[in-house]
Amino acid sequence: MNKTAQRQRKTASPDLKDYPVREYVAAMATELAGMARWDGDERLAGLLESAADMARRTEPA
């Protein structure tokens, strides 16, 4: 790979603000909590809801 291609590759990294990871984790954990509750596992549902709440915080813990 030539040097120009290497420089372009380094500068082409994704802007992490474009990826709402925490929102996705919160939504997925909420869905999984519902599945756990449907399966009768209230303890797991509660833990997943706690994870969803943590993901919804504006800043990482």
Secondary structure, 3 states (H helix, E strand, C coil): CCHHHHHHHHHCCCCHHHCCHHHHHHHHHHHHHHHHHHCCCHHHHHHHHHHHHHHHCCCCC
